[in-house]
Amino acid sequence: MCKKLICLISITLTMTLSHGYAQEMAWDRAAYWDGAYPGAWGGGGEATRDALEAAGYTILDADELKTWMDAHITDKALSVVVMCRDVVPDTVAESMTANCTIRRYMDAGGKVIWYSDWPFYYVGHADGNMDTWGGAGATGILGFNASSGPNDNNEEVVFTDAGIMWGLTQTWTSQRPTSPTITDNLTVLATVSSGSAAAWAKHFVAGDQYRGFVRLHDTSGQANIDDIMRLAEYMVTKAGCVSPPDGSYHLDTWVNIIWSPGATAVSHDVYFGESYEDVEAGTGDTFRGNQVDTSFLVGFPGFPYPDGLLPGTTYYWRIDEVETNGTTKHKGDVWSFTVPPKKAYNPIPADGTEIAALDEKLTWTPGFGAKLHTIYFGDDFDEVDNAVGGFPQGVLTYDPAIELEKVYYWRVDEFDAIETHKGDTWTFTTPGAIGNPRPAHGATEVSPTPVLSWTPATNAASHDVYFGTDKEAVRNADTGSPEYKGNRAPGSESYDTGTLDWNATFYWRIDAVYGTGPIKGPVWSFTTGGFLLVDDFESYTDDDAAGQAIWQSWIDGFGIPDNGAQVGYLMPPYAEQTIVHGGAQSMPLLYINEVGVTNSEAQLTLAATRDWTAEGVAELSLWFKGGAANAAEPIYVSVSNTSGVPAIAAYEDPTAAKGGLWTQWSVPLQTFADQGINLTNVDKIAIGLGTKSGMAASGGTGTMYIDDIRLYR
């Protein structure tokens, strides 16, 4: 994962270039409350009404709400309404269909904030009575079951990164969550343990990121009014990608790129080109002009790329949003799409992987314009790669006869009615053959000091290792070649590469050696990153008998009276495998600074990466994530030599443990050197919370997640 600078978002104060909470003039802000109409779980709604009115919201009764929504259906101006009563009035929910006023309002870009009872479970009338629509109400109006459950579990919610970004701060016990995958264009703001969404936003405008129907506090009682206002006024000032979807394949040689405008944009600077770097920087000829329209045509005469887009090429685009004054601009994300190559691509099984069953069929995505497909298959790379004269077919599958513990190769040539396009030669292994390469085939951002490992072939006597920087040299190498790195006996399926060049691609091959001789394995690859790895937490397992548990390397406060730290969970899996920054695992660090304990710390003795001057590195980087329920204990990192006093650096925000976003913390290594640390031989690194930081600590408990500890230049 690339190095980035990510700042912790302050929930109540932050206004960034990409998102924020609106000033009054940006929104037409309203609140629905009508004493003649009924409410449900939310009670009378007077407290919410009064607070919103004091904040400048216009209070609307049921008839006024209808008039207000009709006006915004026409003008599509930026608007939001908070439903202070959780029974929808019949003036805007005339039917359980998408043709009712409240749905048409959202289709036009309106925003509705709803809390407490199941949305549209009831429809209210001016006589104070209400009809029960049940789950059909939301299904008919919103298009999905807004409370698919599991219901009535009364679990405390956990905010997602999006929920924190939008402004949620006060948790609640959930009663009416819904599936996070029940509909498209759903932003999940809070979840429960089942993964169901207890707060969410359903967007009805293509590419929208902040409007639509926003649901929070899916239980009875009063929702946090400040949270309601933050959700109501949350907006995104960057453009949103509509078409083509970011990272998608585009099956034509022309394109009309479409985006949704940021909340404050009046025009748009358009960038388009073949270089990510140029589009990101706005250099070269990528700037295509400023315009009012939210679409841009490419690939026709009179437009950029008049001869058409090229198959096999990735194109990048960016939209910067320009405000009324013409100088305030909100730089957009860089999006991309690819015109497919004329060769076959996207093989299944993926190149270099193992199939699960012998009856698995091979399939692929056809090349651009392909009409017929010729398949070559066998267990010898050279024979498959050089094969000619096959029989074309029209279907996109192939069912070969395969055996256990084998390495197979296959190739698909595509014919587009004009010429044949030779395909790449792919490989896969069957159960029992060598497999499970680590690093994974095609992995990027790999540590420059990797130890390669693999699963051995079931009946092999040993394995030969080949490694190098030239793919064909590794593929063709034998035991007399410089790429040959030796033989590994059973139980020794690993190879230490030593220190590799940064940002470089390497290839390796493992041959299974049998009594009859070796069988060539697939050629795997990986690309190193631009860093030295301290710990990414990927190597730890649940095998504590073998000393591989995370808490057996990161030593916590177990048995230490003045250390309240606990690393990992009490039962497997010991490492965190859901809340991660990169890879598949992070370190959960529980801190308990109570009952006389004022500090919690976990410490790792370094077995490798002890020279913190190698390769010109100059800073220590780590990622952490806390949560709103955590006590606001200050975070610190310390490093030490084999003797002497540890050097400590504290994170500048003493309340950062309460932040629920992954945050990168970079510490100049000179900070430790200035405290007497010999950076050429660092022995230990520790991460902790509490008084050892040197900052004021009030005590309390919480759980932090730590990931991707690296050294950068």
Beta strands, then each sheet from edge to edge (+ up, - down):
strand 1: 19-21
strand 2: 28-32
strand 3: 58-60
strand 4: 79-83
strand 5: 88-89
strand 6: 111-115
strand 7: 122-124
strand 8: 130-132
strand 9: 155-156
strand 10: 158-159
strand 11: 173-174
strand 12: 186-191
strand 13: 197-202
strand 14: 212-216
strand 15: 234-236
strand 16: 240-243
strand 17: 248-249
strand 18: 255-260
strand 19: 267-273
strand 20: 287-291
strand 21: 295-298
strand 22: 313-322
strand 23: 329-330
strand 24: 334-339
strand 25: 345-348
strand 26: 353-354
strand 27: 362-365
strand 28: 372-378
strand 29: 392-393
strand 30: 397-398
strand 31: 407-415
strand 32: 420-421
strand 33: 425-429
strand 34: 435-438
strand 35: 443-446
strand 36: 451-455
strand 37: 462-468
strand 38: 484-488
strand 39: 494-496
strand 40: 505-514
strand 41: 517-519
strand 42: 523-528
strand 43: 532-535
strand 44: 554-555
strand 45: 565-567
strand 46: 587-593
strand 47: 599-605
strand 48: 619-625
strand 49: 635-640
strand 50: 647-650
strand 51: 663-668
strand 52: 684-690
strand 53: 700-712
sheet 1: 1+ 15-
sheet 2: 3+ 2+ 4+ 6+ 14+ 13- 12+ 10-
sheet 3: 5+ 7+ 8-
sheet 4: 9+ 11-
sheet 5: 16+ 18- 21+
sheet 6: 17+ 24+ 22- 19+ 20-
sheet 7: 17+ 24+ 22- 23+
sheet 8: 25+ 27- 30+
sheet 9: 26+ 33+ 31- 28+ 29-
sheet 10: 26+ 33+ 31- 32+
sheet 11: 34+ 36- 39+
sheet 12: 35+ 42+ 40- 37+ 38-
sheet 13: 35+ 42+ 40- 41+
sheet 14: 43+ 53- 46+ 45-
sheet 15: 43+ 53- 48+ 51-
sheet 16: 44+ 47- 52+ 49- 50+
end
